[in-house]
Amino acid sequence: MSRNGSGGEFRVSVDRGEDVGGLGSGGQSWNPDNDPDHQKALMHELMSDDDSIFFDPTKMDAALTRTTYSLQDPCAGEDGGAFDDCRQEQECTVDGGGEGVNMDVVVGQAGENGRASRGTQMCVANTAAAEADDEGVIPLPVFTLQDFQRLNVAPALSTVEPAPDTLKNMNTNVFAAADAQVFQTELGGFPVAVRAYPTQYSWNYGDGATLGPTPLTGAPLSEGDWDIPTDTSHVYAETGDYSVTLTTYFYGEYNVAGTGWQPVAGFNEVASAPVPISVWKATVRNVADDCNENPRSFGCPGTN
């Protein structure tokens, strides 16, 4: 090959946080040389967290129906002096200063089954507590998919090998490396913790062929290997310049004011930087000349 292509590299540095569903500083880290089954290890870590509802559409739908958090005034239903005495017992100071009242964190919806207390309370400013309904309930805000998509979720690192040049009718390997991430934000005046987990990957090889969504991350080839078929590799049938694009699907969970983890209704699709690739055709010829005797013969260094 005589033409030089231009390759692209995209590096990601992610703050994993101190507690990401069991993935703190002592959790699983992606080392493709030693652990090509990273996705399996990541899934094991996430599913070991009893407070986490890992990527499972059935569980997610059930959780969205079952896990509805609200705040309820423990003094609701009291009258007169009893109400005043109860409110005095529940007095508190909100974060940042200001008078407030402790309210019970409850799970469930109004109706036949009612709401159940989680056994925890949250200090709510008196102005916010005054917005409670007739049952003394303040619904907590729902962190939507649109809220999730507004977060700066770091994309996966997308790698193509060999790059920036590869060969027609040969296996070109691709793989992804993505981290779980944690965010702190605010919604409706309440603090919200968010966890984002990479769960699925889709590749567009640029020539019309695609792969995914799939939980497979792929893995790098061993040193010196090439033209090795892998779960995520692709064979280009035509020469030319292409762009390999990767989309990672992140599953999200959110926790409003420490009340409990709930799943985000939907997946955040995050695109990685495209990786340009040039596909070449290799020509094989038999030669009889010795480059030491005839340095200008075909295939010798410095010749085309």
N, C-alpha and C positions, 0 to 999 in steps of 0.2 A: 504494500500500500504506500502511495506517495503523498496522499492528501492528509493534512492535519485537521481533525475536527476540534470542536470546543466542547468541553464537558462542563457540567454544573455540579456543585456540591452544596448541600444545605445542612447547617449544623444547628442543633437545638440544645438549649440549656434550660432545664425545667426545675423549678423549685418544688420538690416532692412534698414539702410540708412535714410536720412532725407526726401527723397521724392521718394516713390516707388508707383507711380500711385495712389496717394491718401492714401497710407498706411504708413504714417510717424509715429512718436511716438504717435500721437493721433488717429491712425487708428484702424482697427479691430485687436485684438489679440485673439489667439485661447485659449479658456477656455472650455474644453470639459464638465466640470460639469455644467456650466451655459449656454453654447451655443453649443449644439450638431449639429446645422445647420451651423457650421462655413463655410463650402464651399459655401453655399448660401449667407452668409454675405460677404465673400471675393469677390464673383462674383459681388455683388451689388456695392462694393467699386470700383472695377476695371472698371465696366461699367459706373460709374459716372464720370470718367475722360474722357473729350471730346477729349483729345489728344491721347487716348489709343485705340488700335484696339484689343479688347479682343478676346479670343479663339473662332473663328468662321471661319471655312474653306472657306466659300464663301467670307466673308469680307477680309480674309487674301489674297486670290488669287487676288481679285480686288485691294487691297492695293499694292501688289507687282508689279502690272502692272501700277498703277496710280502714286504711290509715288516714283519718281526717283529724287533724289536731286543732284544738281551740283552747281558749283561756276562759275559765268560768269563775265568777266571783263566789268565793266560799260563803259569803254573807247573803247571797241571794235567797229570798224566801223568809228572811228575818224582818221584823217590823219594829218601829219605834226604838226604844232603848236597847233592845237586843241587837238590832242592826248597828247602832252606834258603837256598842261594846265590841261587836265582832270586827268592825272596821278598825277600831283602835288597836285590837290585837294583831291585825294584818298590816299595820302601817310599815312602810319600808322606804328606803332611799334608792332611787333609780340611778343607774350608771351615769356619771357626769353630774350628779346632784339633782335635787328636786324631790318633792314628796310623791309617794306612790303607795300602792296597795298590792299585797301579794295575791295572785290569782292562781287557781289550780290549773295545771296542764291536763286536759282531758282528751280522750281518743274516742272517735266515733261521731255519729250524727244524731240529731234529734229524731225521735221516732220510737218504735216499739222496743228496740234493744237499748236505746238511750246512749248516754256517754259514760265512759269509765275513766276514773282518775288514774294518772300514771304515778301518783304519789310524789310528784314534784310540783314546785311552784315557781312563778316568775314575777318579779317586781315590775308593775306596770304604772306608768305615770297616771296621776288622778284624772288628767284631762282625757287620756285614752280610755281609762276605766269607765268614764262617764258615757262612753259610746256603746257600752254593752247593751244587748237586747233585754227583753222582759225577763228572760231566764238568767240574766247576768253573764251571757256568753259573748266573747269577742272571737270571731273566726280569724284564724291566722292566714296570712296571704299564701297563695299557691305560686311556687316558682315554676313558671311555664317553660316550654321549649324555646320560646322567643327570648326569655330571660337567659336561658342556658347558652343560646347562640350568641348573645351579646358579650359573653365572657371571652377573654383572650386565651382560648385553649390552644396550647402549642401543638403544631402538626407533628406527624411522625417524620422521622428521618428516612428519606427514600433513597435507596441505593441501587444502582444498575452495574452489573459486571459481566464482561469487560466494558469499560467506558473511558473516553467518549466514543470509541470505535468498536464495532463488533462485526461479525461476518454473517452473510446470508446463509441460510440453511444450517446454522449452528445454534445451539442452545445459549440464550442470553438470560442470565440469572437476575432476578430482582428480589429485594427483601425490604422489610419495614422494621423500624425500631421506634416504639412509642412508650411514653411513661404515663402512669396514673398521676393525676394532678389535683391539687386542692386550692380552693379559692375562698376568700372572705368577702362578702358583699352585703348589701342592705336591700330590703324589700318592704315597702309600706311602713318604714320606720323601725323595722325589726332587723337585727343582725341575722345573716344567713351564711352558713357554711355549705360549700358545694364540693362534691368529689366527682371527678371525671375519669372514667375508665375506658381505655381503648379495647374494643371488643371485636370489630370486624374491619376488613380491608378490601378495597376495590382498586384494581389496576386497569388503566387504559394504556395499551402498549403503543398507541399512536398510529397503527396501521389498520385500525378497524377491529382488532382483537381486544377482548377484555377478560378479566378474571375477577370474580367476586360478586357480591360481598362474601367473604370467607374469613373464618377465624385464624387462618394460617398467616403467619407473619413472613414465612420464608426464612432463609438463613444464608450467610455467606459461604462461598465455596472454600475448600481447603486450599492452602497456599500451593500454587502451581497447577491447580485443576482448571480446566476450561471445557466448554462444550459438554457439560454434565446436566442431564435433565433433572429438574427439581419440581417441587409442588407448585412453584410460582414462576418457573422459567417460561420463556417464549422463543419460538423460532420464527425469524423474519424470512418471508418468502421472496421479498424484493429489496433491492438496494435503495438507498435514499436516506434523507434526514428525517428523524422522527423525534417526538417528545413523549416521554413516559410520565404519566401522571398518576398520583396515588391519592385516594380519598380514605380517610380513617373515620370510622363510626364510633363516637364516644357515647357510652352509657353514663347517665348522670344521676346522682342522688343529692338531695338537699336537706338541710336541718335548720329549721327556723328557731332561733333563740334557744337552741339546746333542747328542743322538745322531742326530737326523734328523727331518724332518717327516713326519707320518703323518696320514691323514684320519680325522676322527671319523665313526663309523658312524651317520649320520643327520643331520637338519637341525634346528636350534634355531628354533622358531616363536615369534617375539617380537611381541606385540601393541602397537600404538601407542595413545595416548589417543584415545578416540572424539571425533569432531567433530560437534556438533549442527548441524542444518540445518533451516530452515523453508521449505517449498515453498508458494508463493502462486500464485493465479490472477490474470492480468492481464486487465482489461476495457478495451476500446478503444471510444471514443464519438466521434462527430463533433460539434463545437461551433461555434457561429457567433459567440458573444460575444467581445468584446475585453476582456481583464482590466483594461486601463487605464480602460475606460469602465464596466465592471461587475465590480469585484473580487470579488463574491460569486458569480459564475457558476461552473458546474461546471469543475473542473480548474485553477482559479486557486489560487495559493499561499494556504494557510491554510484551504482548504475540503477537504471529504472527497469 
